[in-house]
Amino acid sequence: MLDQALDEIKTSPNLPALQDLRVKYLGKKGLVTEQLKGLGSLEPEARKLAGQEINKLKTVINDAIDAKKAELELNALNEKLEKESLDVTLPGRHYSPGGLHLLTQVINKLSDVFRSMGYDVEVGPELEDEWHNFDALNTPGWHPARDLQDTFWTTDGRVMRTHTSPMQVRYMETHKPPFKIVVPGKVYRNEALDATHEAQFHQLEALVVGERVTLADLKGAINQMAIALMGKGTKTRLQPSYFPFVEPGAEFAIWWTHPRTGKEEWLELGGCGMVHPNVFKAVGYENVTGFAFGFGIERLAMVSYGIPDIRYFYQSDMRVLEQFRGVL
Ligand code: FA5
C-alpha cells in the first residue's frame, strides 16, 4: 500500500487531488485508518507491533503529502507571479504620429513672422456678403474687376469670399486706427482648374492703417517679410498694377534663389497698394492713410518646396502628406 500511496502522491496534479488522497489514506474512513481499526482483534504483542507499523506508515504518507503540498503551493505561487509579471523588455506599441498639413505649417510660420513684426493675426468668415467682398472694396456691381474673381454665390445672394481683402473692411468697421493686422484664410473662386489654379486656395492679407502710413512703409513691410522668410539680403520689387481697392496699386515679387534649380529669379507673390480713399469712406475713416497687401499661400509653398501642381495640396495623398510632415 505504501508504494502505491507514495506513487499517487508524487503524481498528484494539484492541491484538490492531493486533498482527496489525504482523505483516501488518512481520513476517518481512509485505508490507513481502517487498518488501525482492525488492530483490536490482534493479540497484545502483535497489536503493538502492527500498531507501530501502521503509525509509521501513517507518518510517512502524511509527510509525503505535506511535502507534495508545499511543492504544489510553490508551483501555484510561481505560476501566479509569472502571470502577473510585467515584461519591460517588450517593444512598445507603435503609433504613427500625425502631423500638420504643409499649408498649416506655412500659415503658422507666416503668422509667427508677422507677430514678430508687431502685427495681430485675425481670422474672418469664408461666407461673405456682397458689400464686404466687393462694394466696400470699391468694386460695385458694374465694375469689370468683378469678372476677374467670378465666384460661388448662395441662393440668398451671399458669396464665398474671393479673397481675404473683405477682412480689411470688417476689421476697420469694428476697430479704430492705428493698427497692423494680417489675416490668413481660405478663399474661393469659380476657376478652370489647372496646375496653378484651384477653386479653393489660401491667401494672407495684411492691413496697416495710421496717421502717416506711406508707400515706403509698404515696401519696408514687404522687405521685412521677405527677409524673415528667405533670409538676409533678400530683395523685393513692386510693379505697377491695378486693384480697385488700392491707389496706387502694385504687384510685388521677391528675388530669390530657387531651392531646386539654384537659379535666381523674381517670384511674383501677390498684390499690394495704398488703401483707396473710397474704402476708408465706406468704413467712415478720416485723416488716415494705410497700405494693404495680399498673396497666395499655395503659390509661396509651391515654389519653396518644389511642388509642381497645386492640386497636390488637396488630394490627401499620404505620400505627399508624409513628405512634408514637420518640415517647418
Ligand atoms: C487679390 O486677391 C487681392 N485681394 C490682393 C490684394 C490685396 C491687392 C491687398 C491689393 C491689396 P489676386 O486676384 O491677384 O489679388 O490674387 C492674389 C494671389 O492669389 C495671386 O497672386 C495668386 O498667388 C493667388 N491666386 C489667385 N487665384 C488663384 C487660384 N485660382 N489658385 C491659387 N492661387 C490663386
Residues whose N, C-alpha, C, O or C-beta is under 5 A from the ligand:
A	BS01	FA5	T162 H163 S165 E191 T196 H197 E198 F201 F243 V246 L269 G270 G271 C272 G273 A292 F293 G294 F295 G296 R299
